[in-house]
Amino acid sequence: MVIDMLVHPMLYGEICTPGDEPDGFGFWSREYGMGHMGPMDWDELQVEMDVCDVQKSVLMPLDVTTACGGHFGTNDQIAMLVAAHPDRLWGFASVDPQVSGAADELERAFTELGAKGLCLHPAKQGFAPDDAVAEPLYELCERYNKPVVFHAGMSWEPGAELSRSNPLAFEHTIATHPNVRFSLTHFGWPWVRETVAMLLKYPNCYTDTSITYIDSPE
């Protein structure tokens, strides 16, 4: 089975609304740096998956409340998309660890929405992986046996400094939480050797191979 482990939901037309409000496509385009891309309907998305022989796509929302005042897809929107296309989609949850009630929201996503894990992008969300505010989230992931996906490697989002996405920036967190599975996105590119070192050293560290962007179905 081919699983696309890092799919951002902002191009899914079913959850797109016009405008520049925190839940609008204009906000997503500006704050995520999507350029001239636009929403697509499910038929088009499904064709892309089929042509690329992808059986499952894993949707990753991102809560950027502190950094930007909104979300790149909410946990409820992800659950709605998965419910509409259960044979092709899995969903993760995201919370902003700097917001009060983040742990409660994550537990709700695990227990009520069926989220498969937690997606965090410290460089964009504005916190360090080993900040104390994130500790309750890691504890929940250990309790519910859910993985954490950290955005690592190249990041084009405005305000997300590349140095904070170096795979080694996550080492202390991964080393001190041996019972939590962590995955570093994009194989940590361009820091591929650092990613390899992390994989060799820490048995609870994983990566995905979404290094390059598929710009067309062909």
N, C-alpha and C positions, 0 to 999 in steps of 0.2 A: 504493500500500500504506500502510495506517495501522499505525504501530508505536508501541506504548506503551513508551516508553523508560525508565520508572522504576517497576518493580513490585517491591515488597518481598515476600519469600516467606513471611512469618510466618503468613499466613492459608491457606497451602496445606496441606490436611489430610494429604497424603501424607508430610510431614516433621514433623508436629506430634506431640509426646509430652506427656502430662500432667505436672504437677509444677512445682516451682520451681527445678529444677537448671538449670545453664547451657545445657542443650539442651532445656529444657522450656518449654511454652507460658506457664506462669506467669511465668517469667523474662522471656520476650519481652514479655509484656503489661505487666509492671511497668517494665522498663528502656527500652522503646520508647514507652510511653505510649499503648497501643492501646485503652484504655477497655473497653467492653463488647463489642468485636468478638470473634468466635470463628472457629475453623477452618472452611474450606469444602472440599467434595470437588470433584474435577475437573469433574464434570458441571455444577455450578453456576458454577464459574469460566469454563468454556468458553461457557456461555450468556451470561454478562456480556460476554465478548469479542465474541460474535456480534452481540448487540443493539447494542453500541457500534461495530460495524464495525471491530474491531481484529483484524488478521490475525496480528500477532506481538506477544508480550509479552516484555520483556527483564527477567529476574530479577536483582535486585541484592542480594546478601548484604552483611553488614557484620560485620567482625571488631572486636569491642570488648573484646578481652582485657584491655588495660591499664585501661580506664575502668570496665568492669563485670564482667570475669571470664568472658566467654563470647562467643558469636556469635549474630547474627540470621541464622541460616542459614549453613551451612558451604559451602565450595567443592565438597566432595564431594556434599552434598545438592543443590546447584544442578545439578551435572552429572547426578545421578540423575533429577531432574525433567525436564531437557532430553532425556535419553535416552528417558524414558517418553512424552514429547509433542513429538517433534522438529519436527513440522509447525507448532506454535504457539508454541514457546518458544525463546528464546536466553538464554544465561547469561553473566554477568560474574563476576569473582572479587573477593574483598576480602581484604586482609591488614592487620594492625596494624603499621605501620612501626617501632613502638617495641619489638617483640618480636624476639628473635634468630631468625634463619632466615626472616624475612619475605620476603626476595628469593627464596630458594630455593623457598618455598611458592608465590609468584606465578609463578615460572618453571614449576613443576610444573603449575599451573592452566592456563597457556598451552599447554604442550607435551603434557600427558597428559589434561587434562580438557576441552580445547577452549574455554576461556573466551574471550569476545570482547573483553574489556577489563578495566579495573580500576575498582572503585568505592571511593571514599574519602569520609568524612564527618569532616573535621578537628575540627569543633566538638564532635561527639559522641565521637570517638575520642581527643581530648585532645592534639592536636599542631597546629602551624601548617603550612600548605602548603609554606612555604619552609624548614622545619626540615631540617637535614642528614640526619636519619634517613630521610627520604622520598626522597632523591636516588637511591639504588639502584633504587627502584621506577620512577621516571621514566626512568632509563636502560634498564631492561628493556622498558618500553612503547615507547620509541623503537626499540630493537633489533628487537622483534617487530611493530612497526607496529600497536600496540594503543592505543585511546583511553583517556583517564582521565575518569571522571565524578566531579565534585565536587558534593557536596550543597551547594547555595547557596539563599539566600532563607529563607522561613519554615520553622521547624523546631519541632515540638511536643515532641520527645523531652526527657525530664528530663536536666538537666545539659548541654544543648547551647545555649550562649549565642548569641543571635541576631547579636550584633555580629561573631562569628567566621564567620558565614555570609554577610556582605555580599559581593557580587561583587568589590569592590575588594580584599578580603582575599586573592584569588587572583591578583592582577595580576602581582606579581613572578615567581611561578612560571611563569605563562603566558608572560610576556615573555622569560624567560631560557631557555625550552625551546621554541624555535620549530618544532622538528621533531616535537613531540608534540601530538596533538589533545586538547584539553580541552573538556569540556562542563559547563556550569553548570546545575543542575537548576532546575525551577520558574520558568524565566525570571527567576530571582533575586528573585521577588516578595517583599516590596513594593518592592525597589530595581530597578524595571524600567528606569528611565533609565540607571542605572549599568550594567546588563546590556547595553543597547543601545550604550553607549559602548565597552564592552569588545569587543563584536562588530564594531563599526566600526573599532576600532584594531588588533585582533590577528586576523590571518587564521586562526590556529590555535585560536581560541576559538569555541565553539558553545554552543547552549542547547537546552532542550526546552520544550515548551509545556504540561507537566503542572502548570499553575498551580492548578487547582481539583480537588477530590476528587469523583469520581463516587460519590454515596452510594446510588444505586440503578441498576439496568439501564435503567429508563425515563429 
